[in-house]
Amino acid sequence: ADAAARQSELFRTLQSCGLDNLLPADLKAAAEVRLENPDLALKELGALMKPPLGKSGMNHRLKRFEQLAAELLSREEP
């Protein structure tokens, strides 16, 4: 639950700063699915992806999203 809240908040912050368009398509899609389905488990989120991902694939993608989002946001700070 903590990870879902953290990932959703990161994506909302990127959107509000206009930085979400800098994400690769696969990471942006994963973040959007997480934001739209905060209560689903990784396996269930992965099933919603096109093409579907397994639990480990979805976990990997969301971890990459978090890393890149943090980098993008750190560049924006004065």
C-alpha positions in Angstrom: 0.0 0.0 0.0 2.9 2.4 0.8 4.5 1.7 -2.6 1.2 2.2 -4.4 0.7 5.6 -2.7 4.3 6.7 -3.3 4.1 5.7 -7.0 0.8 7.4 -7.6 2.0 10.6 -5.9 5.2 10.6 -7.9 3.2 10.3 -11.2 0.8 13.0 -10.1 3.7 15.3 -9.3 5.3 14.6 -12.7 2.0 15.4 -14.4 1.6 18.7 -12.5 5.1 19.7 -13.5 4.6 18.7 -17.1 7.3 16.1 -16.9 5.3 13.0 -17.5 5.9 13.3 -21.3 9.6 12.7 -20.6 9.0 9.2 -19.4 9.5 6.3 -21.8 6.2 4.9 -23.0 6.5 1.6 -21.1 7.1 3.4 -17.8 4.4 5.9 -18.4 1.9 3.2 -19.1 2.9 1.3 -15.9 2.5 4.5 -13.8 -0.9 5.2 -15.4 -2.1 1.7 -14.6 -0.9 2.1 -11.0 -2.6 5.5 -10.7 -5.9 4.2 -12.0 -5.8 1.0 -9.9 -4.1 1.8 -6.6 -5.6 -1.3 -4.8 -4.5 -3.9 -7.2 -1.5 -6.2 -6.6 1.5 -6.2 -9.0 0.3 -9.4 -10.7 -3.2 -7.9 -11.4 -1.6 -4.6 -12.6 0.6 -6.6 -15.0 -2.4 -8.4 -16.4 -3.8 -5.0 -17.4 -0.7 -4.0 -19.4 -0.6 -4.4 -23.2 1.1 -6.9 -23.7 0.5 -8.4 -20.2 3.4 -8.5 -17.7 4.1 -10.9 -14.9 4.5 -9.8 -11.3 8.3 -9.4 -11.5 8.1 -7.5 -14.8 5.6 -5.1 -13.4 7.7 -4.7 -10.2 10.8 -4.0 -12.3 8.9 -1.4 -14.5 7.5 0.4 -11.4 10.9 0.5 -9.7 12.5 2.0 -12.9 9.6 4.5 -13.0 10.3 5.6 -9.4 14.1 6.0 -10.2 13.5 8.0 -13.3 10.7 10.1 -11.8 13.0 11.0 -8.9 15.8 12.0 -11.3 13.4 14.2 -13.4 12.1 15.9 -10.3 15.5 16.5 -8.8 16.5 18.3 -12.1 13.5 20.6 -11.7 14.4 21.8 -8.2 16.2 25.2 -8.0 
